[in-house]
Amino acid sequence: MSTINNGIKQNNLKDRGIPSLDPTLYENIFKVNVIKKDAESSYYFYNTLNSINIPEGINKEAYDEIPLRYDTPWTTLSYKLYKSIDLWWLLVLVNKPDYIFMAKGGKDYKFIKPHYVNRIISKINNIG
């Protein structure tokens, strides 16, 4: 008989065969479900029903805007702003775009200023 352990963050798993995640990765939003089939086999999968919303009440000083002249992949915009492609998801959460595959040109996009990002990521990673 299998048992399900629901709601463990990947970095809190005791299985040494599962790598730790860098704090900036999108996968940190999701908890991992662990199905133990028997003493020797476990299966892991993300609970992708979890979601994160950036609260409206964040200090406006934490934000800035960037105009885009042409369509730009979120990963490229993330690298331009944060020197990392890993934070593409933060840009999507902040902007709530209708077209999720890339930032459309001819618009201004909000972003969290780089010196606020670590604090926000820390709060996200410590949720539940």
C-alpha positions as CSV (number, residue, x, y, z in Angstrom):
1,M,0.0,0.0,0.0
2,S,1.3,3.4,-0.8
3,T,1.2,6.5,1.3
4,I,1.2,10.1,0.2
5,N,3.0,12.9,2.1
6,N,1.6,16.1,0.8
7,G,3.2,19.5,1.0
8,I,7.0,19.4,1.4
9,K,9.2,22.0,-0.2
10,Q,11.9,20.3,-2.4
11,N,14.7,21.8,-0.3
12,N,13.2,20.2,2.8
13,L,13.2,16.6,1.4
14,K,15.4,14.3,3.3
15,D,16.1,12.2,0.1
16,R,19.8,13.1,-0.7
17,G,19.1,11.9,-4.3
18,I,16.9,15.0,-4.9
19,P,18.9,18.2,-5.6
20,S,18.4,21.4,-3.7
21,L,16.9,24.3,-5.6
22,D,18.4,27.7,-6.0
23,P,16.1,30.2,-4.2
24,T,15.4,32.1,-7.4
25,L,13.8,29.2,-9.3
26,Y,10.1,29.1,-10.0
27,E,9.9,25.5,-8.7
28,N,10.2,26.9,-5.1
29,I,6.6,28.1,-5.3
30,F,5.4,24.5,-5.4
31,K,5.3,21.9,-2.7
32,V,6.4,18.4,-3.6
33,N,4.1,15.4,-3.0
34,V,5.9,12.2,-2.1
35,I,4.3,8.9,-2.7
36,K,6.1,6.1,-0.7
37,K,5.2,2.8,-2.4
38,D,7.4,0.7,-0.1
39,A,10.5,1.0,2.0
40,E,12.7,1.2,-1.1
41,S,10.7,3.3,-3.6
42,S,9.3,6.8,-3.5
43,Y,7.9,9.0,-6.3
44,Y,8.0,12.8,-6.2
45,F,5.8,15.2,-8.1
46,Y,5.1,18.9,-7.9
47,N,1.7,20.1,-6.7
48,T,1.2,22.6,-9.5
49,L,-2.1,23.8,-8.0
50,N,-0.2,26.2,-5.7
51,S,0.1,29.7,-6.8
52,I,1.7,33.0,-5.7
53,N,0.2,36.4,-6.1
54,I,2.2,39.6,-5.6
55,P,0.2,41.7,-3.1
56,E,-1.1,45.0,-4.3
57,G,0.1,46.7,-1.1
58,I,3.9,46.4,-1.8
59,N,5.6,49.7,-1.4
60,K,5.6,51.5,-4.8
61,E,9.2,52.4,-4.1
62,A,10.0,48.7,-4.8
63,Y,8.9,49.0,-8.4
64,D,10.2,50.6,-11.5
65,E,9.1,50.4,-15.2
66,I,10.9,49.6,-18.4
67,P,9.6,50.3,-21.9
68,L,9.9,47.6,-24.5
69,R,10.1,48.5,-28.2
70,Y,9.8,44.9,-29.5
71,D,8.6,41.5,-28.3
72,T,11.1,40.1,-25.8
73,P,11.2,36.7,-24.1
74,W,10.6,36.9,-20.3
75,T,13.9,35.2,-19.8
76,T,15.7,37.8,-21.8
77,L,14.0,40.6,-19.9
78,S,14.8,38.9,-16.6
79,Y,18.5,38.7,-17.6
80,K,18.5,42.4,-18.6
81,L,17.0,43.5,-15.3
82,Y,18.4,40.9,-12.8
83,K,21.4,39.3,-14.6
84,S,19.6,36.0,-14.3
85,I,17.1,34.2,-16.5
86,D,15.6,32.5,-13.4
87,L,13.4,35.4,-12.4
88,W,11.2,35.4,-15.5
89,W,8.3,34.2,-13.4
90,L,8.6,37.2,-11.1
91,L,8.1,39.5,-14.1
92,V,5.0,37.6,-15.2
93,L,3.5,37.7,-11.7
94,V,4.0,41.4,-11.4
95,N,2.6,42.2,-14.8
96,K,-0.1,39.6,-15.2
97,P,0.1,39.7,-19.0
98,D,-2.7,38.4,-21.3
99,Y,0.0,37.0,-23.6
100,I,2.2,34.8,-21.3
101,F,4.8,33.6,-23.8
102,M,6.7,36.9,-24.1
103,A,6.6,40.5,-23.2
104,K,4.9,42.3,-26.0
105,G,6.7,45.3,-27.5
106,G,5.2,48.8,-27.4
107,K,4.3,48.5,-23.7
108,D,5.8,49.5,-20.3
109,Y,6.5,46.7,-17.9
110,K,6.7,46.9,-14.1
111,F,9.5,45.1,-12.3
112,I,10.6,44.8,-8.8
113,K,13.9,46.7,-8.3
114,P,16.8,44.3,-7.9
115,H,17.7,45.3,-4.3
116,Y,14.2,44.2,-3.2
117,V,14.1,40.9,-4.9
118,N,16.0,38.8,-2.3
119,R,13.6,39.9,0.4
120,I,10.5,39.0,-1.7
121,I,11.9,35.7,-2.8
122,S,12.7,34.8,0.8
123,K,9.1,35.5,1.8
124,I,7.8,33.4,-1.1
125,N,10.1,30.5,-0.2
126,N,9.0,30.6,3.4
127,I,5.3,30.3,2.6
128,G,3.8,27.1,4.0
